[in-house]
Amino acid sequence: MGRQAHVWGTAVALAASLQLIAALPHNPPGLHPIEPLLEFDQSEHPIRFAVVAQPIVQRDGSVAIPDGPGLGIEIDRAALGRFKAA
């Protein structure tokens, strides 16, 4: 079996999964020497990228690993307020 990250939720979960993928050994020896894969959900989700300053995008089948502090993303705190439950 290959190593796949299945992510659904906000860009925070996506960023965490990308950091995990970045830490995995790439093309390790063994029975299944393949690169880690990411299932990049593109279904409608009004909050997914609204909570981060810069969206995480997929280009030509690849996703760049965010490289800022922590998970590599900046949380848009104003956006969090818009989605806050009363």
C-alpha positions, 0 to 999 in steps of 0.5 A: 500500500502507498502512503496517502494523506486523506484530508478534509477540512480547513487549510489548517488540517491541510497544512498539518498533513503537508508538514507530515508528508514533508517529514516522511522519507521519500522513495524509501526502499521496500516493496512499495517505493513510491512518493507520498500522495496527498488527496487534495479535496476540491469540493465546495467548502466555504471555510477551507481557505477563508481562515488562512491569509494565503490559500494552499494551491495545487499546481500541475499535480503538486502542492508546495509545502507552506514554509512559514513558522509552525505549520507554515500558514498564517491564520486570518483571525478576522475570518475566524470571527466571521465563522464564529457560532453565536 
